[in-house]
Amino acid sequence: MLEQMSSERQALNNPSAEELAWRVHDELLILWLTTFPWPSRCIREARVLGAAPNIYKAPTQRGDASGVPPWAIAECQLNPRSTFWQFRFDTPETSNAKEVYGFLPRRLILLLEEYVTLHRKCLIRDSDPETLFLDRFGGMMSALSLMQRVGLLTERYIQKKITPEAFRAIFAYDWLDKNPGEYEWLAGFLWMETPSVKKRYDPEYRSRHQHS
């Protein structure tokens, strides 16, 4: 799907700035969901602008190497002034009321920087909501508009509507299939409590309790 989206975008013949911007926006949205299947709310409320962006480019926190990926540590050793794309959601912004923090993986960076630098401004109409992803009117996405947009894109490219929540489920089932019993890591990645992950995504758990 992503390869087809990218190929179509690159094959556009003299597109308008807005058309190209929407192509990049939608490709980034699907790339994000397949890399970071965040809760719908956090996808919608991801902010790259304003006084308190929760997605930002900055140096690593000095003295704290926890959560820093090896590639970032290696880059800091070569250049201590290196900056990295990171995210931080405070407790009011997450469903489990826990702060989450991390680094964006490198597979997101090129398209993210192209979108933020060149294309996002072409999609704003009246006031800027400061969010990374936008609805078709240039405002902040609602839960419905996000679901509709993702459903439209997945139906177009793979002939099947998939919701943002389904991306989380697909990731979870695939992870547990390859890493049986590794609930704790999955819970952290999905920003959930371990019992909730078992209840929602472990087929054996669900089977036992459905028939109990």
C-alpha positions in Angstrom: 0.0 0.0 0.0 2.7 2.5 1.0 4.8 1.6 -2.1 1.8 2.3 -4.3 1.0 5.6 -2.6 4.6 6.7 -3.0 4.8 5.6 -6.6 1.6 7.4 -7.5 2.7 10.6 -5.8 6.1 10.6 -7.6 4.4 9.9 -10.9 2.0 13.0 -10.6 2.3 15.2 -13.7 2.6 18.9 -12.6 0.2 18.6 -9.6 -1.0 21.6 -7.7 0.7 22.4 -4.4 -2.5 21.4 -2.5 -2.9 18.1 -4.4 0.7 17.1 -3.7 0.4 18.2 -0.1 -2.7 15.9 0.4 -0.8 13.0 -1.1 2.1 13.5 1.3 -0.3 14.0 4.2 -2.1 10.8 3.5 1.0 8.8 2.9 2.5 10.0 6.1 -0.8 9.1 8.0 -0.7 5.5 6.8 3.1 5.3 7.4 2.5 6.5 10.9 -0.3 4.0 11.6 1.8 1.1 10.4 4.8 2.3 12.4 3.2 3.7 15.5 -0.4 2.4 15.9 -1.2 5.1 18.4 -4.7 5.6 19.9 -6.9 7.6 17.7 -6.9 10.5 20.1 -3.2 10.8 20.1 -3.0 10.6 16.3 -5.5 13.4 16.1 -3.9 15.5 18.8 -0.3 15.1 17.7 1.0 18.7 17.5 4.1 20.0 15.7 3.5 23.7 16.4 2.4 26.0 19.1 3.7 26.7 22.6 3.6 23.0 23.7 4.1 20.6 20.7 4.1 17.0 21.6 6.1 16.1 18.5 9.3 18.1 18.3 12.9 18.0 17.2 15.4 18.5 20.1 18.7 17.1 21.6 18.4 14.1 23.9 17.9 14.7 27.6 21.4 14.9 29.1 22.1 12.3 31.7 19.2 10.1 30.8 19.9 7.4 28.2 16.8 5.4 29.0 14.6 5.0 25.9 17.2 6.4 23.6 17.6 4.1 20.6 21.1 2.8 19.8 21.3 4.7 16.5 20.7 8.0 18.4 23.3 7.2 21.0 25.8 6.5 18.2 25.0 9.8 16.5 25.4 11.7 19.7 28.8 10.2 20.2 29.8 11.6 16.8 28.0 14.9 17.3 26.9 15.8 20.8 24.7 18.6 19.4 22.6 16.3 17.3 18.8 16.8 17.4 16.2 14.1 17.0 12.5 13.9 16.4 10.8 12.9 19.7 7.3 12.7 21.2 6.0 13.4 24.6 2.4 13.1 25.7 1.5 14.3 29.2 -0.9 12.4 31.5 -4.0 14.4 30.5 -3.3 13.4 26.8 -3.3 9.7 27.2 -6.2 7.3 28.0 -4.3 5.5 30.8 -3.2 8.8 32.4 0.4 8.0 32.1 3.1 10.2 30.4 4.7 8.6 27.3 7.9 9.6 25.7 10.1 8.3 22.9 11.9 8.8 19.7 10.4 8.7 16.2 12.0 5.9 14.2 14.0 6.9 11.2 11.5 5.4 8.7 9.2 8.3 9.5 11.7 11.2 9.4 12.2 11.9 5.7 8.5 12.1 4.9 7.7 13.9 8.1 10.2 16.6 7.5 9.2 17.0 3.9 5.5 17.3 5.0 6.2 19.8 7.8 8.6 21.9 5.9 7.0 22.1 2.5 3.4 20.8 2.4 1.5 21.2 5.6 1.1 25.0 5.1 -0.7 24.4 1.8 -3.5 22.6 3.6 -4.3 25.3 6.2 -7.3 27.5 5.4 -8.5 29.7 8.2 -6.8 29.2 11.5 -4.0 26.7 12.1 -5.0 24.0 14.6 -1.2 23.2 15.0 -1.9 19.5 14.7 0.2 17.3 12.5 -2.7 15.7 10.6 -5.6 17.7 9.3 -9.1 17.2 8.1 -10.2 18.1 4.6 -11.0 21.6 5.7 -7.5 22.2 7.2 -8.7 21.9 10.8 -8.0 19.3 13.5 -9.3 15.9 12.7 -12.3 14.5 14.6 -12.5 10.8 15.5 -15.0 10.4 12.7 -12.9 12.3 10.1 -9.8 10.3 11.0 -11.8 7.0 10.7 -13.3 8.0 7.4 -10.0 9.2 5.9 -8.2 6.0 6.9 -11.1 3.9 5.7 -11.1 5.7 2.3 -7.4 5.2 1.8 -7.3 1.5 2.8 -10.4 0.8 0.6 -8.7 2.5 -2.3 -5.4 0.7 -2.1 -6.2 -2.7 -0.5 -10.0 -2.9 -1.2 -10.8 -3.2 2.5 -11.8 -0.5 5.0 -9.5 -0.6 8.0 -10.0 1.7 11.1 -7.2 3.2 13.2 -8.1 0.8 16.0 -7.8 -2.1 13.6 -4.2 -1.1 12.9 -3.5 -1.5 16.6 -5.2 -4.9 16.6 -3.2 -6.1 13.6 0.0 -5.0 15.2 -0.9 -6.6 18.5 -1.9 -10.0 17.0 1.2 -10.0 14.8 3.5 -9.2 17.7 2.0 -11.9 20.0 2.1 -14.4 17.1 5.9 -13.8 16.8 6.5 -13.2 20.5 4.1 -15.4 22.5 3.5 -14.2 26.0 5.4 -10.8 25.6 2.5 -8.8 26.9 4.5 -6.3 28.9 6.5 -4.9 25.9 3.3 -4.8 23.8 1.4 -3.0 26.6 4.2 -0.3 26.8 4.3 0.1 23.0 0.5 0.5 22.8 0.3 2.7 25.9 -1.9 0.3 27.7 -1.9 -1.7 30.9 -0.8 -5.3 30.6 -4.1 -6.8 31.8 -5.9 -4.7 29.2 -3.6 -6.0 26.5 -4.3 -9.6 27.5 -8.1 -9.0 27.7 -8.2 -7.3 24.3 -5.7 -9.2 22.2 -4.8 -12.6 23.6 -7.1 -15.1 21.8 -6.7 -17.7 24.5 -7.7 -15.3 27.3 -10.7 -14.1 25.3 -11.7 -17.7 24.5 -11.5 -18.8 28.2 -13.6 -15.8 29.4 -16.2 -15.9 26.6 -17.1 -19.5 27.7 -16.8 -19.0 31.4 
